[in-house]
Amino acid sequence: MDQNEGDDALVNSIKAKLESLSSLSAQCSIYKVPNKLRKLNPDAYTPRLVSFGPFHRGKEELQAMEEHKYRYLKSFIPRTNFSLEDLVRIARTWEQHARNCYAEDVRLTTDEFVVMLVVDGSFLVELLLRFRNPLLRDENDRIFGKPMMITDVCRDMLLIENQLPFFVVKGFFLLLYYQQGTPSIMEMVQCHFSCFLSNIDDKKFISEPEHFVDLLRSCYLPLVPIRLEETTLNVDNAPEATELHTAGVRFKPAETSSCLLDITFVDGLLKIPTVFIDDLTESLYRNIIVFEQCHCSDKNFLHYTTLLGCFIKSPTDAELLIRSGVLVNNLGNAEDVSKLFNSICKEVVFGRRFYFSTLSENLQAYCNTPWNRWKAILRRDYFQNPWSVVSVFAAILLIILTFIQAVCSILAL
């Protein structure tokens, strides 16, 4: 073979590759976790019990749940006016839209993809129904019969790689018999994820989220996006909790808040919406951050976790916020909490804007004001109890009387 023939074969090979490229969709919202983030804590992004969608479908360690999915499908069908054939036919009309929601090419045949939509979609709706209404649960329900299993299923529903497009879940929900008083799909989801939304206004649910991760993120952020100015401030510039405490800053849980970002600092009082920490917190936070990194122009949830990381640099910082009621710790000891927030924002891109830049500047300025530190020392060392207050005023009175006596003595000369 001469050089020209070799080049022709090479060109044809490249052309074949170009022609086989899958088309990119602007509708994608479900992503694989970037390797630099996954390696920090692979478990936080990996399903333990059940797969939803194509990325983890077929994995051996998740096969035990596949039979339960079909059991739930069997219970779901009689709750609708449709046959299994109808469900397949309906899901087939959703296939292309659903495929476009995944950022990577889904290597499933049409039939395999449609089966996935039917089985996973019906399972999620049946799960939401049974969670809200225990009377719908079978006495041999393996998921709700074992507390650890339903916890793991709930956790797996929070993973960005393990999502089904929300329109599919909603579509299957709308196939149910309608009865007076039947809750909406958003009410069902709110009930299911209530443990993550205990201090969130339920009116903040967006009507058409991309998936569960998008829905939960929207609950934590302001309803109306805030336009942020570019800043040169380092995102880790906020002082840690113990430094703030030394400067006289007081911590208090916010009584009411429209979102987790409602953190205010006025007259030395820092109000923070209560932060609940448990075994699912790290996985939830990390997957929301990945979604922001891959999909969102603003990184406000990342900024929120970064600010908490600034406050909680050490176990002592965590203990201080726990005592103040800002942190409710169900994770373990204070060291576990500090490790969580020290690692959660590594290897991420923040952008040129920081949601809490003004707050960070105000806190830093307050700490750098000597008078604030002096007041804090006086309050901590001399005004802790009534006897300390009396002794301080007695000392001040003695100094004044001594000064007056000295002046009178000078004038008498």
C-alpha positions in Angstrom: 0.0 0.0 0.0 1.5 3.4 -1.1 1.3 6.6 1.0 -1.8 7.9 -0.9 -3.8 4.7 -0.3 -2.8 4.8 3.4 -4.0 8.5 3.7 -7.3 7.6 2.0 -7.9 4.8 4.5 -7.1 7.2 7.3 -9.4 9.9 6.0 -12.2 7.4 5.6 -11.7 6.2 9.1 -11.9 9.8 10.5 -15.0 10.5 8.3 -16.7 7.4 9.7 -16.0 8.6 13.2 -17.3 12.1 12.4 -20.5 10.6 10.9 -21.1 8.4 14.0 -20.9 11.3 16.5 -24.0 11.6 18.6 -25.7 15.0 18.5 -25.4 17.2 21.5 -28.6 18.4 23.2 -29.2 21.8 24.9 -31.8 20.0 27.0 -29.3 18.0 29.0 -29.5 18.3 32.8 -28.3 15.0 34.1 -24.6 14.6 34.3 -21.8 12.2 35.1 -19.7 13.5 38.1 -16.3 14.9 36.9 -13.5 12.6 38.0 -11.7 15.3 40.0 -14.8 15.6 42.2 -15.6 11.9 42.3 -12.2 10.9 43.6 -12.7 13.1 46.7 -15.5 10.9 48.0 -16.7 8.3 45.4 -19.4 6.9 47.8 -21.2 10.3 47.9 -22.1 10.0 44.2 -22.6 6.2 43.9 -26.0 4.5 44.4 -26.0 1.9 47.2 -29.2 0.1 46.5 -31.2 1.2 43.5 -30.5 2.7 40.0 -32.7 5.3 38.3 -31.9 6.2 34.7 -29.3 4.6 32.5 -25.9 5.5 34.0 -25.9 2.8 36.7 -28.4 0.5 35.2 -27.4 -3.1 35.1 -24.7 -2.9 37.8 -24.4 -6.2 39.6 -24.5 -4.7 43.1 -27.9 -3.0 42.4 -29.7 -6.0 40.8 -31.4 -7.1 44.1 -33.7 -4.1 43.8 -34.8 -4.8 40.2 -37.4 -7.4 41.3 -38.8 -4.9 43.8 -39.2 -2.4 41.0 -41.3 -4.8 39.1 -43.4 -5.6 42.2 -44.1 -1.8 42.5 -45.0 -1.7 38.7 -47.5 -4.5 39.3 -49.1 -2.5 42.1 -49.0 0.8 40.1 -50.9 -0.4 37.0 -54.2 -1.1 38.8 -54.1 2.5 40.2 -54.4 3.8 36.6 -56.9 3.5 33.8 -54.2 2.1 31.6 -52.8 -1.3 30.7 -49.1 -2.2 30.6 -49.3 -2.0 26.8 -50.6 1.6 27.2 -47.8 2.5 29.6 -45.2 1.2 27.1 -46.8 3.1 24.3 -46.9 6.3 26.3 -43.3 6.0 27.4 -42.2 5.4 23.9 -43.4 8.9 23.0 -41.2 10.3 25.7 -38.0 8.5 24.6 -36.3 11.2 22.6 -37.0 14.0 25.0 -35.8 11.8 27.9 -32.6 10.8 26.0 -31.9 14.5 25.5 -31.9 15.1 29.2 -28.7 13.0 29.7 -25.4 14.8 29.0 -23.7 11.6 27.7 -24.9 9.3 25.0 -27.1 6.6 26.4 -26.1 3.3 24.9 -29.5 1.5 25.3 -31.7 0.3 22.5 -35.1 1.9 22.1 -36.8 -1.0 23.8 -34.3 -1.1 26.6 -34.7 2.6 27.2 -38.5 2.5 27.2 -38.5 -0.4 29.6 -36.3 1.7 31.9 -38.7 4.6 31.7 -41.7 2.4 32.6 -40.1 0.5 35.4 -38.2 3.3 37.0 -40.9 5.9 36.5 -43.7 3.7 37.9 -41.4 2.7 40.8 -40.8 6.3 41.8 -44.5 7.2 41.7 -45.5 4.1 43.7 -42.7 4.9 46.2 -44.0 8.4 46.7 -47.6 7.1 47.1 -46.6 4.5 49.7 -44.4 7.0 51.6 -47.3 9.5 52.0 -50.0 6.8 52.7 -48.9 3.8 54.7 -52.2 2.1 54.0 -51.0 1.5 50.4 -48.1 -0.5 51.6 -48.2 -4.3 51.3 -47.6 -6.2 54.5 -44.5 -7.8 52.9 -43.1 -4.5 51.5 -39.4 -5.1 51.7 -38.5 -1.4 51.3 -40.7 0.2 53.9 -40.5 -2.8 56.2 -36.8 -2.1 56.8 -35.9 1.5 57.9 -32.4 1.3 56.6 -33.6 0.3 53.1 -36.0 3.2 52.7 -33.2 5.5 53.9 -30.8 4.2 51.3 -33.5 4.5 48.5 -34.1 8.1 49.5 -30.4 8.8 49.5 -30.0 7.2 46.0 -32.8 9.5 44.7 -30.5 12.5 45.5 -27.6 11.5 43.3 -27.1 13.6 40.1 -26.0 10.5 38.1 -29.0 8.6 39.3 -31.8 10.8 38.1 -34.9 10.2 35.9 -36.2 13.4 34.2 -38.9 14.9 36.3 -41.3 15.1 33.4 -41.3 11.3 33.2 -42.1 11.0 37.0 -44.8 13.6 36.6 -46.2 11.9 33.5 -46.7 8.6 35.3 -48.2 10.4 38.3 -50.8 12.0 36.0 -51.9 8.6 34.8 -53.3 7.7 38.3 -57.0 7.7 39.0 -58.0 11.2 40.1 -59.9 11.4 43.3 -61.1 14.4 45.2 -58.4 15.4 47.6 -55.6 13.7 45.7 -52.3 15.6 46.4 -50.3 17.0 43.6 -47.0 15.6 42.5 -45.2 18.5 44.2 -47.0 17.8 47.5 -46.0 14.2 47.2 -42.4 15.1 46.6 -42.4 17.6 49.5 -43.7 14.9 51.8 -41.0 12.5 50.7 -38.1 14.9 51.1 -39.5 16.7 54.2 -36.5 15.7 56.2 -34.4 17.9 54.0 -36.9 20.8 54.0 -37.8 21.2 57.7 -36.9 24.9 57.6 -37.9 25.7 54.0 -41.0 27.4 52.8 -43.0 24.8 50.8 -44.2 27.6 48.4 -40.6 27.6 47.0 -41.1 24.5 44.9 -40.6 25.3 41.2 -43.3 23.8 39.1 -41.2 22.1 36.5 -37.8 21.1 37.8 -35.3 19.1 35.7 -35.1 16.4 38.3 -35.1 15.8 42.1 -31.6 17.4 42.6 -32.7 20.5 40.7 -35.9 20.6 42.8 -34.1 20.5 46.1 -31.5 23.0 45.1 -34.3 25.4 44.1 -35.8 25.1 47.6 -32.6 26.3 49.2 -32.1 29.4 47.0 -33.9 32.7 46.7 -37.1 32.7 44.6 -35.8 35.7 42.6 -32.1 35.4 41.5 -29.9 38.2 42.8 -27.6 39.9 40.4 -24.1 39.8 41.8 -21.3 42.2 41.0 -17.9 40.9 40.2 -15.6 40.8 43.1 -11.9 40.3 43.8 -12.6 39.1 47.3 -11.3 35.7 48.1 -14.2 33.3 48.6 -12.6 32.0 51.8 -12.2 35.5 53.4 -14.9 35.2 56.0 -13.5 34.7 59.6 -14.0 31.4 61.4 -16.5 31.1 64.2 -14.1 31.3 67.1 -12.5 34.4 65.7 -15.9 36.0 65.3 -16.8 35.0 68.8 -13.5 36.5 70.2 -14.4 39.8 68.4 -17.8 39.8 70.2 -20.0 38.4 67.4 -23.0 36.6 68.7 -24.6 33.7 66.8 -28.3 33.0 66.6 -30.5 30.7 64.5 -32.7 32.8 62.1 -36.3 32.7 63.3 -37.8 32.8 59.9 -36.1 32.6 56.5 -37.2 32.2 52.9 -34.1 30.2 52.0 -30.8 28.9 53.5 -29.0 31.9 52.1 -30.8 34.4 54.4 -27.7 35.0 56.5 -27.7 38.5 58.1 -25.2 40.4 60.3 -26.5 43.5 62.1 -25.0 45.1 65.3 -22.7 42.2 66.1 -25.5 39.6 65.7 -25.0 37.0 63.0 -28.3 35.2 62.2 -28.0 31.9 60.2 -30.9 29.6 59.2 -30.6 26.4 61.2 -28.3 23.8 59.5 -29.3 20.2 60.0 -26.4 17.8 59.6 -26.8 14.0 59.3 -25.5 11.0 57.4 -27.2 12.2 54.1 -26.0 15.8 54.2 -22.6 15.3 52.5 -24.1 13.3 49.7 -26.9 15.8 49.2 -24.6 18.9 49.3 -22.0 17.3 47.0 -24.6 16.3 44.3 -26.2 19.8 44.3 -22.7 21.3 43.9 -22.0 19.0 40.9 -25.2 20.0 39.3 -24.3 23.7 39.8 -20.8 23.1 38.4 -22.1 21.3 35.3 -25.3 23.1 34.6 -25.9 26.4 36.4 -24.5 29.8 35.6 -24.7 30.9 39.2 -23.0 28.9 42.0 -25.0 30.2 45.0 -25.4 26.9 46.8 -21.7 26.4 46.4 -21.1 29.9 47.9 -23.4 28.9 50.8 -21.4 25.8 51.7 -18.2 27.7 51.2 -19.3 30.3 53.7 -20.2 27.5 56.2 -16.7 26.1 55.6 -15.2 29.4 56.5 -17.1 29.5 59.7 -16.3 25.8 60.6 -12.5 25.4 60.2 -12.1 23.3 63.3 -14.0 21.1 65.8 -14.0 24.1 68.2 -15.8 26.2 65.6 -18.4 23.4 65.1 -18.9 23.1 68.8 -19.5 26.9 69.1 -22.2 26.8 66.4 -23.8 23.7 67.8 -24.1 25.4 71.3 -25.6 28.4 69.7 -28.3 26.3 68.0 -27.2 27.2 64.4 -26.0 23.7 63.8 -28.1 20.6 64.7 -25.6 17.8 64.6 -26.9 14.3 64.0 -23.7 13.2 62.2 -21.3 12.4 65.0 -18.9 14.5 66.9 -17.8 18.1 66.1 -14.7 16.8 64.3 -16.9 15.0 61.8 -18.8 18.2 61.0 -15.6 20.2 60.5 -14.1 17.6 58.2 -17.3 17.6 56.1 -17.2 21.4 55.5 -13.4 21.5 55.1 -13.6 19.0 52.2 -16.9 19.6 50.4 -15.8 22.6 48.3 -12.5 21.3 47.0 -11.7 21.1 43.3 -14.6 23.4 42.3 -15.0 26.6 40.2 -16.5 29.6 42.0 -16.6 32.1 39.2 -16.0 35.9 39.6 -18.9 36.5 41.8 -19.5 35.6 45.4 -22.9 35.7 46.9 -21.7 36.6 50.4 -19.0 39.1 49.5 -20.6 42.0 51.3 -21.3 39.9 54.4 -17.7 38.6 54.4 -16.3 42.1 54.2 -18.5 43.3 57.0 -17.5 40.4 59.3 -13.8 40.9 58.5 -14.1 44.6 59.3 -15.9 43.9 62.5 -13.1 41.5 63.6 -10.4 44.1 62.7 -11.9 46.8 64.9 -10.1 46.8 68.2 -13.0 48.3 70.1 -15.2 45.3 69.3 -12.5 43.0 70.7 -12.2 45.1 73.9 -15.9 45.0 74.4 -15.9 41.3 74.0 -13.1 40.8 76.5 -14.9 43.0 79.0 -18.2 41.1 78.5 -16.5 37.7 78.7 -14.1 38.3 81.6 -15.9 40.9 83.7 -19.6 40.8 83.1 -20.3 37.1 83.2 -22.1 37.3 86.6 -23.5 40.0 88.9 -20.6 39.9 91.4 -18.1 40.6 88.5 -20.2 43.6 87.4 -20.3 44.9 91.0 -16.6 44.5 91.4 -15.9 46.3 88.1 -18.1 49.2 89.1 -16.6 49.3 92.6 -13.1 49.5 91.0 -14.2 52.3 88.7 -15.8 54.2 91.6 -12.6 53.7 93.7 -10.5 55.1 90.8 -12.9 58.1 90.5 -12.8 58.8 94.2 -9.1 58.5 94.3 -8.8 60.9 91.4 -11.2 63.4 93.1 -9.2 63.1 96.4 -5.9 63.8 94.5 -7.4 66.8 92.8 -8.8 68.2 96.1 -5.4 67.7 97.8 -3.6 69.6 95.0 -6.1 72.4 95.2 -5.7 72.6 99.0 -2.0 73.3 98.7 
